[in-house]
């Protein structure tokens, strides 16, 4: 097994890496919080969230607060596991 085998291509982009970092240390985060923390546009964030959702690394919960839509995101069990493997691979590479 090579030193870079567990580096996950899905986490190559800084926005997806940031999303998973936030969702791994927090139970959940809503769209606006992620947008604020990562300093990205709506469209940019939405496309990266969609990629992580498609891979089943995050789960999406939609609801309404009053009449206003509210979208919450959580890292899935597989998402957390793959993220952990990715971070460990990066640490091995650095060391």
HELIX and SHEET records of a PDB file:
HELIX    1   1 UNK A    9  UNK A   11  5                                   3    
HELIX    2   2 UNK A   14  UNK A   25  1                                  12    
HELIX    3   3 UNK A   31  UNK A   38  1                                   8    
HELIX    4   4 UNK A   42  UNK A   54  1                                  13    
HELIX    5   5 UNK A   77  UNK A   94  1                                  18    
SHEET    1   A 3 UNK A  29  UNK A  30  0                                        
SHEET    2   A 3 UNK A  68  UNK A  75 -1                                        
SHEET    3   A 3 UNK A  58  UNK A  65 -1                                        
END                                                                             
